[in-house]
């Protein structure tokens, strides 16, 4: 029987209390009963420390518990496994706490770079790499381009007139259940650089909302004339209706001459939208704020 995480957390709290007093008594709650069962399993005699209502802890008992943990090559009390990767947990001992470990993709993002020839691999227009956010030197990139949809990300090329003024753009997939956490870290770090952040995604309530939530400064869109001709009510999903209220507030706060106003009116007043994969015409960078 492994020492349950709630029991470890409780014992860590007891250890801190024992720094100020010689004994600590805890009522027989679930985590205390877990400790009692664990001690019985490992032949730790609780003797006069226990009764039907409480368990009394002292430094000697915690030392016995730590001796058993050490002999089993398990991290001692006071050493939390929470937030550590599996490999980092492995350095602490043989125990793994999957419930609190850092996800293997917690800091990973998918990035698109110009393709480079690799022996034995067919040449493709773009090289897609899974990278650690902390390994990206943000100062090397002129702008962040966040692509909402994975299929569009695989096909996305920054070699278009709207992006011609940006050298070495950082093209990154927005993320999903696998890569969303990593992108959130990247977006937060990029926001601090105060440089341009361009969102490329669906022209609908969700797309605009995601862009705003990511602190994007611009949205890559066709001209309003093209969208007026091609946006359709078929791309206005009913599940997005509750989020329109926020965009209406954003629209009301924009200056009267702001270029985003006509785009938001097309979504909110005309109830039209268009998925990223259907966007065409000449793309331009439309300011979001």
PECORNOR-V328446 format. One record per residue. N is the residue number from 1. RES is the residue in one small letter. PSI is psi as a letter, one per 30 degrees, with the letter a starting at -180 (NA if undefined). OMEGA is omega in radians with two decimals (* if undefined). Layout:
n:N res:RES psi:PSI omega:OMEGA
n:N res:RES psi:PSI omega:OMEGA
This chain:
n:1 res:x psi:j omega:3.06
n:2 res:x psi:l omega:3.07
n:3 res:x psi:j omega:-3.09
n:4 res:x psi:l omega:-3.08
n:5 res:x psi:e omega:3.14
n:6 res:x psi:e omega:3.09
n:7 res:x psi:e omega:3.11
n:8 res:x psi:e omega:3.13
n:9 res:x psi:e omega:3.11
n:10 res:x psi:e omega:3.13
n:11 res:x psi:e omega:3.09
n:12 res:x psi:e omega:3.08
n:13 res:x psi:e omega:3.11
n:14 res:x psi:e omega:3.14
n:15 res:x psi:e omega:3.11
n:16 res:x psi:e omega:3.13
n:17 res:x psi:e omega:-3.12
n:18 res:x psi:f omega:3.05
n:19 res:x psi:f omega:-3.08
n:20 res:x psi:f omega:-3.10
n:21 res:x psi:l omega:-3.03
n:22 res:x psi:e omega:3.14
n:23 res:x psi:l omega:3.09
n:24 res:x psi:k omega:3.14
n:25 res:x psi:k omega:-3.13
n:26 res:x psi:k omega:3.12
n:27 res:x psi:l omega:-3.06
n:28 res:x psi:i omega:3.02
n:29 res:x psi:a omega:-3.03
n:30 res:x psi:e omega:-3.08
n:31 res:x psi:e omega:3.10
n:32 res:x psi:e omega:3.09
n:33 res:x psi:e omega:3.05
n:34 res:x psi:e omega:3.12
n:35 res:x psi:e omega:3.14
n:36 res:x psi:e omega:3.13
n:37 res:x psi:e omega:-3.14
n:38 res:x psi:e omega:3.13
n:39 res:x psi:e omega:3.11
n:40 res:x psi:e omega:-3.14
n:41 res:x psi:e omega:-3.08
n:42 res:x psi:g omega:3.03
n:43 res:x psi:h omega:3.03
n:44 res:x psi:j omega:-3.06
n:45 res:x psi:j omega:-3.14
n:46 res:x psi:f omega:3.01
n:47 res:x psi:b omega:-3.06
n:48 res:x psi:g omega:-3.11
n:49 res:x psi:f omega:-2.97
n:50 res:x psi:k omega:2.96
n:51 res:x psi:a omega:-3.05
n:52 res:x psi:f omega:-3.06
n:53 res:x psi:f omega:-3.02
n:54 res:x psi:l omega:3.03
n:55 res:x psi:k omega:-3.13
n:56 res:x psi:k omega:-3.13
n:57 res:x psi:k omega:3.00
n:58 res:x psi:l omega:-3.07
n:59 res:x psi:e omega:-3.11
n:60 res:x psi:e omega:3.13
n:61 res:x psi:e omega:3.13
n:62 res:x psi:e omega:3.10
n:63 res:x psi:e omega:3.10
n:64 res:x psi:e omega:3.13
n:65 res:x psi:e omega:3.13
n:66 res:x psi:e omega:3.11
n:67 res:x psi:e omega:3.12
n:68 res:x psi:e omega:3.12
n:69 res:x psi:e omega:-3.12
n:70 res:x psi:e omega:-3.12
n:71 res:x psi:f omega:3.12
n:72 res:x psi:g omega:-3.11
n:73 res:x psi:h omega:3.10
n:74 res:x psi:k omega:-3.11
n:75 res:x psi:k omega:-3.12
n:76 res:x psi:l omega:3.08
n:77 res:x psi:k omega:-3.12
n:78 res:x psi:f omega:3.13
n:79 res:x psi:j omega:-3.09
n:80 res:x psi:k omega:3.05
n:81 res:x psi:f omega:-3.08
n:82 res:x psi:k omega:3.09
n:83 res:x psi:f omega:3.12
n:84 res:x psi:k omega:3.02
n:85 res:x psi:l omega:3.12
n:86 res:x psi:e omega:-3.13
n:87 res:x psi:e omega:3.10
n:88 res:x psi:e omega:3.07
n:89 res:x psi:e omega:-3.13
n:90 res:x psi:e omega:3.13
n:91 res:x psi:f omega:3.13
n:92 res:x psi:f omega:-3.12
n:93 res:x psi:a omega:-3.06
n:94 res:x psi:f omega:-3.10
n:95 res:x psi:k omega:3.06
n:96 res:x psi:k omega:3.09
n:97 res:x psi:j omega:-3.09
n:98 res:x psi:f omega:-3.06
n:99 res:x psi:f omega:-3.07
n:100 res:x psi:g omega:-3.10
n:101 res:x psi:l omega:3.03
n:102 res:x psi:k omega:3.12
n:103 res:x psi:k omega:3.12
n:104 res:x psi:f omega:-3.13
n:105 res:x psi:g omega:-3.04
n:106 res:x psi:e omega:-3.12
n:107 res:x psi:g omega:-3.07
n:108 res:x psi:k omega:3.03
n:109 res:x psi:l omega:3.03
n:110 res:x psi:k omega:-3.09
n:111 res:x psi:k omega:3.11
n:112 res:x psi:k omega:3.11
n:113 res:x psi:l omega:3.01
n:114 res:x psi:k omega:-3.07
n:115 res:x psi:k omega:3.06
n:116 res:x psi:k omega:-3.11
n:117 res:x psi:k omega:3.07
n:118 res:x psi:k omega:-3.11
n:119 res:x psi:k omega:3.10
n:120 res:x psi:g omega:-3.13
n:121 res:x psi:k omega:3.14
n:122 res:x psi:k omega:-3.11
n:123 res:x psi:k omega:3.12
n:124 res:x psi:l omega:-3.11
n:125 res:x psi:e omega:-3.08
n:126 res:x psi:k omega:3.06
n:127 res:x psi:j omega:-3.13
n:128 res:x psi:k omega:-3.12
n:129 res:x psi:k omega:3.03
n:130 res:x psi:j omega:-3.04
n:131 res:x psi:l omega:3.06
n:132 res:x psi:k omega:-3.14
n:133 res:x psi:e omega:-3.09
n:134 res:x psi:f omega:3.13
n:135 res:x psi:f omega:3.14
n:136 res:x psi:k omega:3.05
n:137 res:x psi:j omega:-2.98
n:138 res:x psi:f omega:-3.13
n:139 res:x psi:f omega:-3.13
n:140 res:x psi:f omega:-3.06
n:141 res:x psi:k omega:-3.08
n:142 res:x psi:f omega:-3.13
n:143 res:x psi:l omega:3.04
n:144 res:x psi:k omega:3.08
n:145 res:x psi:j omega:-3.09
n:146 res:x psi:j omega:-3.09
n:147 res:x psi:k omega:-3.00
n:148 res:x psi:e omega:-3.00
n:149 res:x psi:k omega:-3.03
n:150 res:x psi:e omega:-3.14
n:151 res:x psi:e omega:3.09
n:152 res:x psi:e omega:3.11
n:153 res:x psi:e omega:-3.14
n:154 res:x psi:f omega:-3.09
n:155 res:x psi:f omega:-2.98
n:156 res:x psi:k omega:3.06
n:157 res:x psi:k omega:3.09
n:158 res:x psi:g omega:-3.12
n:159 res:x psi:i omega:3.10
n:160 res:x psi:l omega:-3.09
n:161 res:x psi:e omega:-3.09
n:162 res:x psi:f omega:-3.08
n:163 res:x psi:g omega:-3.03
n:164 res:x psi:f omega:-3.11
n:165 res:x psi:f omega:-3.09
n:166 res:x psi:k omega:3.10
n:167 res:x psi:k omega:3.11
n:168 res:x psi:h omega:3.09
n:169 res:x psi:k omega:3.10
n:170 res:x psi:j omega:-3.08
n:171 res:x psi:j omega:-3.00
n:172 res:x psi:k omega:3.04
n:173 res:x psi:k omega:-3.12
n:174 res:x psi:e omega:3.13
n:175 res:x psi:l omega:-3.14
n:176 res:x psi:b omega:3.12
n:177 res:x psi:f omega:-3.13
n:178 res:x psi:e omega:-3.02
n:179 res:x psi:g omega:-3.08
n:180 res:x psi:e omega:-3.12
n:181 res:x psi:e omega:3.12
n:182 res:x psi:e omega:-3.13
n:183 res:x psi:e omega:3.12
n:184 res:x psi:e omega:3.09
n:185 res:x psi:e omega:3.14
n:186 res:x psi:e omega:-3.11
n:187 res:x psi:e omega:3.13
n:188 res:x psi:e omega:3.14
n:189 res:x psi:e omega:-3.12
n:190 res:x psi:e omega:-3.14
n:191 res:x psi:e omega:-3.13
n:192 res:x psi:f omega:3.12
n:193 res:x psi:f omega:3.13
n:194 res:x psi:g omega:3.10
n:195 res:x psi:l omega:-3.05
n:196 res:x psi:k omega:3.10
n:197 res:x psi:j omega:-3.04
n:198 res:x psi:k omega:3.12
n:199 res:x psi:k omega:3.07
n:200 res:x psi:j omega:-3.08
n:201 res:x psi:a omega:-3.09
n:202 res:x psi:k omega:3.02
n:203 res:x psi:i omega:3.11
n:204 res:x psi:a omega:-3.08
n:205 res:x psi:e omega:-3.10
n:206 res:x psi:e omega:-3.12
n:207 res:x psi:e omega:3.13
n:208 res:x psi:e omega:3.14
n:209 res:x psi:e omega:3.10
n:210 res:x psi:e omega:3.12
n:211 res:x psi:e omega:3.13
n:212 res:x psi:e omega:3.14
n:213 res:x psi:f omega:-3.12
n:214 res:x psi:g omega:-3.08
n:215 res:x psi:g omega:3.07
n:216 res:x psi:k omega:3.14
n:217 res:x psi:f omega:-3.09
n:218 res:x psi:l omega:3.06
n:219 res:x psi:k omega:3.13
n:220 res:x psi:j omega:-3.02
n:221 res:x psi:l omega:2.96
n:222 res:x psi:l omega:3.06
n:223 res:x psi:l omega:-3.13
n:224 res:x psi:e omega:3.12
n:225 res:x psi:e omega:-3.13
n:226 res:x psi:e omega:-3.11
n:227 res:x psi:e omega:3.11
n:228 res:x psi:e omega:3.14
n:229 res:x psi:f omega:-2.95
n:230 res:x psi:f omega:3.11
n:231 res:x psi:l omega:-3.00
n:232 res:x psi:k omega:3.05
n:233 res:x psi:f omega:-3.13
n:234 res:x psi:f omega:-3.14
n:235 res:x psi:h omega:3.04
n:236 res:x psi:i omega:-3.06
n:237 res:x psi:k omega:-3.11
n:238 res:x psi:e omega:-3.11
n:239 res:x psi:f omega:3.12
n:240 res:x psi:f omega:-3.09
n:241 res:x psi:e omega:-3.11
n:242 res:x psi:f omega:-3.09
n:243 res:x psi:f omega:-3.12
n:244 res:x psi:f omega:-3.09
n:245 res:x psi:e omega:-3.14
n:246 res:x psi:e omega:-3.13
n:247 res:x psi:e omega:3.09
n:248 res:x psi:e omega:3.08
n:249 res:x psi:e omega:3.13
n:250 res:x psi:e omega:3.11
n:251 res:x psi:e omega:-3.11
n:252 res:x psi:f omega:-3.09
n:253 res:x psi:f omega:-3.10
n:254 res:x psi:k omega:3.05
n:255 res:x psi:l omega:-3.05
n:256 res:x psi:f omega:-3.10
n:257 res:x psi:g omega:-3.08
n:258 res:x psi:k omega:-3.08
n:259 res:x psi:f omega:-3.12
n:260 res:x psi:f omega:-3.05
n:261 res:x psi:e omega:-3.10
n:262 res:x psi:e omega:3.11
n:263 res:x psi:e omega:3.13
n:264 res:x psi:e omega:3.09
n:265 res:x psi:e omega:3.12
n:266 res:x psi:e omega:3.11
n:267 res:x psi:e omega:-2.95
n:268 res:x psi:e omega:-3.11
n:269 res:x psi:e omega:3.12
n:270 res:x psi:f omega:-3.13
n:271 res:x psi:h omega:3.12
n:272 res:x psi:l omega:3.11
n:273 res:x psi:l omega:3.12
n:274 res:x psi:k omega:3.11
n:275 res:x psi:l omega:-3.09
n:276 res:x psi:e omega:-3.08
n:277 res:x psi:f omega:-3.12
n:278 res:x psi:f omega:-3.13
n:279 res:x psi:k omega:-3.14
n:280 res:x psi:a omega:-3.11
n:281 res:x psi:a omega:3.12
n:282 res:x psi:k omega:-3.14
n:283 res:x psi:k omega:3.09
n:284 res:x psi:l omega:3.11
n:285 res:x psi:j omega:-3.12
n:286 res:x psi:k omega:-3.14
n:287 res:x psi:k omega:-3.11
n:288 res:x psi:f omega:-3.05
n:289 res:x psi:NA omega:*
